[in-house]
């Protein structure tokens, strides 16, 4: 028979049946044990009668749980979970380990420090105020960074545009101050230079 939690008595042990027994086995065990431990059973001393009465109550409670399928299923789940409990030794003391329990991954009493030497704990209000301040400072810095970057790009574009305008003006001046034949000759030379550079 199964013992849960390191040898504690289960309802199956009370009825002296296996935990995989049928409903009929549970009923038969209850009837048999009830006849044996019923308070009205004859014989024995008054002390025996008290013991029998106490044991009869345990038998009745076990039967009330195990005879009902839903209650039995729930009890079996609790029994299975308790059987997974392990007692391990930690130094000179023992510790109960229950694998189904969810344990926090933080210390509920961390002390005056956050775990970083020299960084003392502070109130949530101060932490929130610091976060808000950093957020505002970051927003301002981002705004001016974008604005400065835009100004630099605009200066570069203006410089390129000025160079292009000056080059265009120089070419127009050359064209206006030259004859038609000279312009055609320069055009042919530029086309030939472009083709040779490819």
N, C-alpha and C positions, 0 to 999 in steps of 0.2 A: 504493500500500500504506500501511496505517496505521502511524504511528510513535507510540509512547507515550512520555509523559514528556519531551516536548521533543526527540524525534529518536532515542531509544534503540531498538535493534533488537528486533523482536518475533519470536515463533516463526513467524508468517506470513511475515515478511521473510526468515527463514532458509531457508524452503522456497520463497520467491519466488512466493507465491500471495496472493490477496486474502483478507481476513478473512471474507468471505461465500461462500467457495468451497465446493464439495461435498466429501464424503469421498473420492470418486473422484479429484478434482483433487489432493487431498493425497497420496493413494497414488501417483499418476502422477508428481508432483513429487519425491517421495521416491525412487522408482525411478530417475528420470533423474539426480538429483543424486548418488545413491549410486554410480552408474556413473562419474560424473565425478570424485568426490572420494574414492572408496574407497582405503584405504592400499595395496591390492595393484595399483592401476592403474599401468600402465607409463608411463615417461617422466618427465622432470623431474629436478631436482637433489634432494639430500637435504633441503635447506631447503624446497623445494616439497612434498616428501613429508610433512614435519612440519606444514606449513600445511594440507595436504590432510587429514591425519589429524585435526587439531584441528577443521577445518570439518566433517569427516564426523561427528565426535562431536556437534557442535551440530545437524547435520541429523537424526541418530538421536534425540537428545533431543526435538527439536521434533516429530518424527513420533510418538514414544511418547506425547506429550501430546495432539496434535491428532487422532490416529487413534482415540482413545477418546472417545465422545460425552460421558460424564460429566466427564472431565478437561478436555475442550475447553470445555464450558459454564462450568466453574469458572474456567478461564483467561480466557475472554471477559469474565467479570464483573470479574476483577482488572484486565484490560486496559482495560475501560470506566472503572473507577474511577480508574485511573492517568491516563487521558486527561483526566479532569475536574480533575486537579491543575493549578493555575496558579501561575506564579512572578511575583510582583509586586515592584516596587521600593519599599522603605521607607527614605526618606532616601538614604544612600549604600550601604545593604545591600539584599539581596534576601530575600524571604520566600516560602516555599512554602505555598500555600493549598490545603487538601484539604477540599472542602465536606462530605464524609461524616463527617469527624471531629467528635466531640462535645467541645467545649472547656469547661472549667470557667468559671463566671462569677465566680470569686473569685481573688484573688492568693494563691498558695501560700506566699508570704513577705510577709505584710502589714506586718511591722516591729513596732515597740513600740506602735503605736496602732491602734485599731479603725477609723480613718478619720475619727474626730471629734477635732478638735484638743483636746488636754488629757485625753482619756479613754484611759488607758494599758491595754494588754492585761493580763489576769490569768489565773490558773489556772482550769481547768474546775471544780475543787473549790470555789473561792470563788464562782464564778458560780452553781453548784448550791446552795450554802449561802444565797446572797442570794435566790435564787428561793424556796427553802423558807421562809426568814424572812418574805418578802413574802406568801407564801401563808398562813402562820399568822396574820400580822398582819391580813391581809384577812379571814380567817375570823372572828377575834375582833371586828373592827370591824363586820362584817356581823351577827354574833350580837347585839351590844349595840345596834346600830341598830334591828334588828327588835324587840328587847325594849323599847326606849325608845318606838318608834312604837306598839307595842301598849299601853303604859302611858298614852300621850297619848290614844289612841282610847278607852281604858277610862274615863279621866277625863271626856272629852266625853260619853260615853254615860251615865255616872253623873249628870252635870250636867243632861242632857236629861231623864233619868228623874226627877230630883228636882223639876225644874220641872213636869213632867207630874203628878207626885204632888201637888204643892202646888196646882196648878190644879184637879185632881180633888177634893181635900179642900175647897177653897174653894167649889166648886159644891155639894158635898154639904152643907156647912154652910148655904149659902143656902137649899137645898131644905128642910132640916130646920127652919130658923127662919122659913119663910114658910108662908102658907096655901096650900090647894090652888088657889084662884083666882089667887093671885099667881104661882104656879109655871106655871100654864097660860098666863097672860098673858106671862110672860117667854119661855116656849117659843115662843109664836106670834110674838113680836117677833124672836127669833133666826132662826126659819125665814124670816120676811119679809126680814130683813137679808141672809141668805144668798142668797135668790132675787134681791134687787135688786143684789147685788154680782156676780152672774154675767153 
